[in-house]
Each structure stands twice: as structure tokens, then as C-alpha cells.
């Protein structure tokens, strides 16, 4: 629990989202067509009482989400808000510079695979082609990787650039830890130049 608002919203594609107004939900609603309706659920009639200062997931978010999932009307869940009053999280966008795709690592998973800020649409618009060799630069060091569909497309220990389960570009080492080997962390710049 912090001073931020608790919100529930309906996206233009019909999805319902419930969570804190800290910017994180903006990534989900942007991918779902934007916000159609939003309410402040801090004092929702669906919340549990008493509301703990530290357990809003249990006392506010979960009960409101359950009521909405069971068919409750979003308008009855809280006080109406304007969508333009919501917190936004802006991620860096990739860009192309003289044939090089300049991206940034967003997250690193427990296997050392790094998700980049390159969406499926941006991959499709790039010069990357499956099976091609890609010059990759991280922290001033150059590497060769293969842009492939699956880990089985490269030998163990080789660098692979692939679309992950979220259809964003990712960097990995087959049966290895790319983050450790290349020094990848959140916001690390990764430069990709197709050959």
C-alpha cells in the first residue's frame, strides 16, 4: 500500500485490468487499444474491510477483480476517472541508425535471456531474416548471433536472437546465460546489424 490510486479499467478491446495507478497498467492498455472507461477503486464497495495498509492485493485488487470477473458493472466498482489522469510508463523505443537496429534490454529472466524493447511489428519492419547472422554490439564489444525461431536452430553455447513468447525480440545463449556472458541488464543498449 502506497499513496497511489487503485484503479480498474476497461480497455477498448474489452479486457478488464485491475491494479495500482503506477504506470505499469499503461503498457497493457496500450497493447489493448487504449482505455475505454476507468474508475478509482480505492473506496470500492467490493473491497474487503478493514483495508490493510500493506496488503492492497488481498483487500482491494483481488475482491474488485473477482466481482468484475463475475459480471459486476465497472461503473459500480468505484468513482469515475478521466483516462488522461492515469500514470504512464514510457519505455524507450528502438530506432534504426545506418542499418543498425538500436534496442535496449527491458528484462532479464532467471536463465539469463534478455527481452528487448523490439515488438513483433518492429521485427517485421526490420532487415532481420530468419537464419541470418547478426552483428551484435553490447557495451562496446562485438558478437555474432543467429536470428532464429528456436534454440534448436543454434548449437549449444551459441548466441541466438529470437522472438520470445511475448513476440518481442530477445537475446540468449543456447544452454547458457547471455546476461552474464554479455553484461546484459535492464536498459543495456544492444545494437543489431543484420548481415
C-alpha positions in Angstrom: 0.0 0.0 0.0 1.2 3.4 -1.0 -0.4 6.8 -1.7 -1.1 5.9 -5.4 -4.7 5.3 -6.5 -6.1 1.8 -7.0 -7.9 1.5 -10.4 -10.0 -0.8 -12.5 -10.4 -0.1 -16.2 -11.9 -1.5 -19.4 -9.7 -1.4 -22.5 -11.1 -0.7 -25.9 -10.7 -4.4 -26.8 -13.0 -5.3 -23.8 -10.2 -6.5 -21.4 -10.6 -5.5 -17.8 -7.5 -4.5 -15.8 -7.2 -4.0 -12.0 -4.1 -2.7 -10.2 -2.2 0.3 -8.9 -2.1 3.6 -10.8 1.7 3.5 -11.0 2.1 3.4 -14.8 2.5 -0.4 -15.2 -1.0 -0.9 -16.4 -0.4 1.6 -19.2 1.7 -1.0 -21.0 -1.2 -3.4 -21.0 -3.9 -0.9 -22.0 -1.7 0.5 -24.8 -1.4 -3.1 -26.2 -5.2 -3.4 -25.9 -6.3 -0.4 -27.8 -6.4 2.2 -25.0 -8.7 3.0 -22.1 -12.5 3.0 -22.6 -13.6 3.5 -19.0 -11.7 3.8 -15.7 -12.7 4.0 -12.0 -10.9 4.6 -8.8 -11.4 1.5 -6.6 -9.7 2.8 -3.5 -13.0 3.0 -1.7 -14.9 0.4 -3.8 -17.9 -1.2 -2.3 -16.3 -4.5 -3.4 -13.2 -4.2 -1.3 -12.6 -6.1 2.0 -12.8 -4.3 5.3 -10.7 -3.3 7.1 -8.2 -2.4 4.3 -4.7 -3.2 5.4 -2.0 -0.5 4.8 0.3 -3.1 3.2 -1.9 -5.7 1.6 -4.0 -4.0 -1.1 -3.6 -7.0 -3.4 -5.8 -9.0 -0.9 -8.0 -6.3 0.4 -8.7 -4.1 -2.7 -7.5 -5.6 -6.0 -8.5 -9.2 -5.7 -12.0 -8.7 -4.4 -12.8 -6.0 -7.1 -11.3 -8.2 -9.8 -13.4 -11.1 -8.6 -16.6 -9.1 -8.7 -15.8 -7.8 -12.2 -14.9 -11.3 -13.4 -18.3 -12.4 -12.1 -20.1 -9.8 -14.1 -20.3 -6.7 -11.8 -20.6 -3.4 -13.7 -17.3 -1.5 -13.8 -19.2 1.8 -13.1 -20.4 0.4 -9.8 -16.9 -0.6 -8.7 -15.7 2.9 -7.9 -15.5 6.6 -8.7 -15.2 7.5 -12.4 -11.9 8.9 -13.5 -10.6 10.6 -16.7 -8.2 8.3 -18.6 -5.8 11.2 -19.2 -5.2 11.4 -15.4 -3.6 8.0 -15.2 0.1 7.4 -14.7 2.0 6.4 -17.7 5.1 4.3 -18.1 7.1 5.1 -21.2 9.6 2.6 -22.4 12.5 3.5 -24.7 11.6 2.8 -28.3 14.1 1.2 -30.7 15.4 3.1 -33.6 17.5 2.4 -36.8 20.8 4.1 -37.4 22.7 3.5 -40.6 21.3 -0.1 -40.9 21.7 -0.9 -37.3 18.7 -1.6 -35.0 19.4 0.1 -31.7 17.4 -1.5 -28.9 17.5 -1.8 -25.1 17.1 -4.7 -22.7 13.9 -4.5 -20.7 14.2 -7.5 -18.5 16.5 -10.5 -17.8 14.9 -13.8 -16.8 16.4 -16.4 -14.4 18.0 -18.2 -17.4 19.9 -15.0 -18.4 17.8 -14.4 -21.5 17.2 -10.7 -22.2 14.0 -9.3 -23.6 14.5 -6.3 -25.8 12.2 -3.4 -26.5 11.5 -4.5 -30.1 8.0 -5.7 -30.9 6.9 -8.2 -33.5 5.8 -5.4 -35.8 9.2 -3.7 -35.4 10.9 -7.0 -36.2 8.8 -7.5 -39.3 9.7 -4.0 -40.5 13.4 -4.5 -39.8 16.0 -6.2 -42.1 16.2 -9.2 -39.8 15.5 -12.5 -41.7 15.3 -15.9 -40.0 18.6 -17.9 -40.3 20.7 -14.8 -40.9 23.8 -13.8 -39.0 23.6 -10.6 -36.9 26.4 -8.5 -35.7 25.6 -7.6 -32.1 27.3 -4.9 -30.0 26.8 -4.7 -26.2 28.9 -2.4 -24.1 31.3 -1.7 -27.0 32.0 -5.4 -27.5 31.1 -7.1 -30.8 29.5 -10.6 -31.1 27.9 -12.7 -33.8 24.5 -14.2 -33.3 21.9 -16.0 -35.4 18.4 -14.7 -35.8 16.4 -17.9 -35.4 13.0 -19.2 -34.4 14.0 -21.8 -31.8 17.0 -22.6 -29.6 17.4 -25.8 -31.5 18.4 -23.7 -34.5 21.8 -22.9 -33.0 24.4 -25.1 -31.3 24.8 -25.2 -27.5 26.8 -22.2 -26.4 25.9 -20.0 -29.4 24.1 -16.7 -29.3 20.6 -16.5 -30.6 18.3 -13.6 -31.3 14.7 -14.7 -31.4 11.1 -13.7 -30.8 10.1 -14.7 -27.3 6.6 -15.9 -26.1 5.5 -12.3 -25.9 6.5 -11.7 -29.5 9.3 -9.3 -28.6 12.9 -9.7 -29.6 15.2 -11.4 -27.1 18.9 -12.4 -26.8 20.0 -15.7 -25.3 22.7 -18.3 -25.4 21.5 -21.8 -26.1 22.1 -23.7 -22.8 23.9 -20.6 -21.4 23.4 -17.3 -19.7 23.6 -14.4 -22.1 23.1 -11.7 -19.4 26.2 -12.9 -17.5 28.3 -13.5 -20.6 27.5 -10.2 -22.3 26.9 -8.0 -19.3 23.2 -7.5 -20.1 20.9 -5.8 -17.6 17.8 -3.7 -17.7 18.3 -0.7 -20.0 21.6 -2.0 -21.6 21.9 -0.8 -25.2 22.0 -3.6 -27.7 22.9 -2.8 -31.3 21.9 -5.3 -34.0 23.2 -5.2 -37.6 21.9 -7.9 -40.0 24.5 -9.4 -42.3 
